[in-house]
Amino acid sequence: MDTMRAAVFHENGGPEVVRVEDRPRPDPGPGEVRLRVRAAALNHLDLWVRRGMPIETTMPHIGGSDLAGEVESVGPGVDPAIVGTRVVVDPSLGYDFYDGTDRGAALRDAPLRLIGEHTDGGFAEFAVVPAANLLQVPDGVSFEAAAAASLAAVTAWRATIVRGALQPGESVLVTGGSGGVATLAVQYAARAGARVHAVTSGGANAERLRSLGAHHVYDRTAAEPWARAIKSDTGGRGVDLVVDSVGEAIWDAAVRCLAVAGRLVSYGATAGPVATLDLRHVFWKQLSIMGSTMGTPAEYRRAMGLVFAGEVEAPIHAVMELDAVRRGHELLEAGGVFGKIVIVPDPSA
């Protein structure tokens, strides 16, 4: 049996459960391809899956929802002409249920699943994925850049442009500013002609966000509360849209930052899932609060198209070899990462 090296955990727990070992090389089934993985990026999702989530997932598990590489072989029903093509992988499985008219039935019949969460992912030398999820990577774009952008780009695009419906001239607050999704949300918002406010920690991160297009950046560790500073910078009006990944720790302040008829889009809860809400703010200011996750196949291609065109980029904090996946988990869990950590399974390739 052919084998490959992969970063695996056999049980849920801390970073110490992740180890690199030999695993059987997977074979593509009908409609699938096998990729030689050239780059795979870490997300907070990988931390949550490793810790344990109330979902069905493969075990032992290979994480990694963001992956890019070359098509190495194809399964039945897939055109063999694509072998050797440079591709990045849309991580969503079954996302088209959002496009159905009978949403109740669609949610029951085709729930959203993610590569690297419900299936094995890209922290390995090879990975099997649906051919329908492939997007060709232009020759001028590196595998590292494509993998770093993938999940973050589609999540940022849908939260900011689709669900948030951000318009030119509006103001937007992006929380968790150093995160992979947030760094792209800042860029999509600036490109849309919005006035961009962002919250992060530390002067270095603030400068990086300004270089990505943020007009006002607030250090959450500063003496002055960032919510008060936003009110001042908007002339007491507040922002039209908040795009939030933090959740519990800043929820009240984020809601208070909204202008009359403002919108808040939540796409994550890195600092806690249970938030309290003063409903008087909601009805008195006629606020809209929405959820967002990932994006449709069409939205994925739109978001990545802007990456390929060089109009936005996913900042890369570090590029590491496969043996350093555990260290990548530790760094992301400790905080202080700006953008994405990218894993390269075979640095000699």
N, C-alpha and C positions, 0 to 999 in steps of 0.2 A: 504494500500500500504506500502510495506517495504521501509524504508528510510536508508540513510547513511549520515555520515558527510563528507563534501567536502569543499575545498577551491575554491571559485567561484568569478568571476567578471561578472557583468551584463552590464558593459559599459567599453569602453577603457579609459585609463588614467594612473595616477601614482600608486604607491603601495597602496595608500589608497582605491582604488576600490576593492581590494581583501578582501574577508571576508569569514569566515567559517560558513556554514549553513547546515541545513538538506536538502537533495535532494533525489528524488526517486532513489531507488536502480535499476541499469540497468539490463535488462534481455538479455542473449546472444541469438543472432539470428543464422541462419544457418552458420555453419563453424566458429562460435565464441565460446569463453569461458568467464566466469566471474571469475576474479581474486579477491582474498582477498589480497589487496595491503599491503605489509610489508615494502616497502621502495620505494621512488621516489626521483629523484635528479633534482635540478634546473639547467637550462642552460640559456645562454643569449637569446636563442630562446624564452623562457618564458617571458622575458622582452619585446621583440619585439611584441609578440602576444598581451600582455596586453596593450601595448601602441597603438596598431592598425596597421594592415598590410593590403595591398590591396589583400586580399584573402577571401574566404568564410570559415567561421569557426562557430562552435557552439556558441550560445549565449542564456542564460548565459553560460559561459565557465569554464571548469575545465582544468587547464593546467597540464603539466607534461609528457614529452616524454620518460623519463627514469623511468621504473617501474619494480619491481620484487615482486613476491609473490607466493601464492599457488593457484592452480586451484580449484575453489570452486564449479562450476557447468559448464555444457557444453550445447551448443545449438544443434539443429538437424544436423546430419551428423558428429558429433565429437565423437570419442571413449570415453565413460564414464570412461574407465580404467585410464585416466590421471588425474581424480579428486584427489586432494591432492598432486600432483607433484609440486616440487619447481621449479619455472621458472623465467627467465628474458625475456623481450619483445623487439624484433627488432622493432624500432620505425617507420621504413619506410613502407609505403603502396604503392604498385605499382612500386617499384624500378626496377623490372625486365624489364621495358621498355628499360633500357640501354643495355640489352643483345640481343635485337631484331635486325634483319637485315634491316628492313624498319623503320629506326629511325624516320622519319618524321611522318608516320602514328602512330607509337607507342606513340610518344609524344602527339599526338592529342587524342588518344583513352585511354591512361592510364597515365595521368600526375602524377608525384611524389606527394604524400601526406604524412603527418606525424601525428602519434598519438600524441595528446596533442596540435597540431597546427590546423589541419583541423577537428579533432575529439576531444572528451573529453579525458583527460589523467589520470594520476595517482595520482594527489593530492586529494585523496579521499580514503575512506575505501574499496571501491570496484571499479573495472573498467572492461569494456568489450573490448576485443581485438580479432583479428583473431587467430585461433588456429595455422595457418601456421607460425605465427610470434613468436611462443614460442621456447625458448631454455632452456633445463633443466639445472638447477644450481646444481653442485656437492654439496654433504653434507658438505664438508669442506670449502665452500665459503659462506660468509654471504650475506643476501639480500642487505644490505647496500653497500657492495663492488661490487656486480653485477649491482645494479642500478647506482652507481656512474660511472661505466665504460661504460655502454651501448652505448649511442649515441656518446660519446667522443671517444671510442675505434674504432668504425667502421669509423668515420670521420678521425681520425688520421691515421689509417691504409691505407685507400684509398688515402688520400692526400700525404702521405709520401712514401709508398711502391708501390702502384699501379700507380697513376697518376705521382708522382714524380720519380718513377723508381729508387729509391736510391740504389746504389751499394756499396759493401764493398770497403773501402778505399777512398770513396768520402767524401766531407765536406758538411754539411747542416747547415743552419741557421733557427731556430724556433723562430718566434716572439710571443709576447704576452705570454711569457713563463710561467706565473702563471695560465693560463687558463686550464680548464679541458682537452680540446683536446690537447693543447700544451704539457702538462705534459706527456701525453701518446705518442705524436709524438717524444719527446725527447727519450723516452725509446725504441720505435720501431726502431728509427734511430740508437741508440747505439747498440741495439741487431743485427742490420743489418751490423755492422762493420764499420759504418761511424764515421767521426770526427764531433762531435756535438757542435755547437755554439747556444746560446740562449740569448734572450734579455728579461729582466724583470725589476722590480723596487724594490730596497731595498736589503740590505745585507742578511737578513733572507731568502728571496725568492731565492736569488742566491745560498745560501748553500743548500737549498732543491733541486734545479735543479741539482747541482753537485752530490748530493746523488742519483739522478735518472739516472745519466749517462752522463750529459752534461760535456764536456771537457773545454769549455770556456763559461763563463756567463758574460754578460755585463749589468750594471745598467744604465738604460736609463736616470736616474736623475743625473748621475755623470758628472763631468766637461768635461771630454774628450768625444767627440761624439762617440757613439758605432760603427757607420759605419767605422770610421777611425781606431778604435781599431781592428775591424775584418780584415780590409785590412792588418794591421800590423801583426796580428797573422797568417795570411795565406801567409805571405811573399809577399804581394802586389797582389796576384793572385785573391783573392775573393773565394766565396763558389760555389760549383756545384749546389746546390739546396737551395731555400728559401721556407719555408712552412709558409704562412702568414695568420693570422686571423684579423689583425689590420686594414689594408686598408689605407685610406686616409692620416692619420697622419704620416705614415712612408714609404709610397709607394716609393717615390723617393730614399730615402736612401737604401731601400731594393733592388731596381733594381741596384743601383750603387755597391752593395756588390757582385753581381754575377760575376763569372769568365766568360771567353770566352766560348760560347756554354752552359752557365748556364740555369737552369730552375727555374721558379717561379710558385708555386702553391698557388692560393688564395682560401680559404675555408670560409672566413668571412670578415666582415667589421665593427668591433666593434667601431672603432674610425672614422667612416665616409665612405660612399659608393662612393664618387666622387673623383677620383685620377687623377692626370696629369702624363703624361708619355713623356719623351724625347725620341722620336723614334730613335735618333742617337745612343743611347745605344743599342737599340734592334737590328738594322741592322748591326752596326759596330761590336758588340760582338756576333752576331748571337744567340740571346737569344730566349727562348721559354717561353711563358706566358700561363698558363692553369688555368682552374677553376676545383673545386672539391666540391662535397657535399655528405654527408652520404656515403653509400656503398651498394653493392649488398647483397642479403641474404647469399651467399657463403662467401663474405668478412666479413660480420658480424660474422659469425661462426668462421672464422679463427682468427679474432681479439680477440673475446671473449675467444676462446680456449687458447690463450696465457695468458689471465687474469686468467682463471680457473687453469692453470698450475703453476701459481705463477711467471711467467717470467716477467710480467709487472703488475703494479697496478695503480689504479686511486686514487690519494691522496684525502682524505676527509677533508675539512676545518672544518665542523661542522655537527652534527646530531641534528635535531630539530623536535619537535612535530608538528602536523598538524596546531595547533593554531598559530604557528610561521611562517607560509608561507609568510605572508606579510613582516615580518622582514627579511626573506631570500631574498625576492625581493629587499629590501632596501640595504642589505649588498652587494649583487651582483652588484647592480646599482652603488654603491658608489666606487667600486673597492677595492682592498686589499684582495680579496678572493684568496686563493691558492688551486687549485683543485676544488672540488665540495661541495655544500651544499646538504645534504640528509635529506629528510622529512620522518618521521616514523609516519604513521597515527594512529597506535595503539601500543604505547610503552609498554603496559602491556603484549602483546602477546609474 
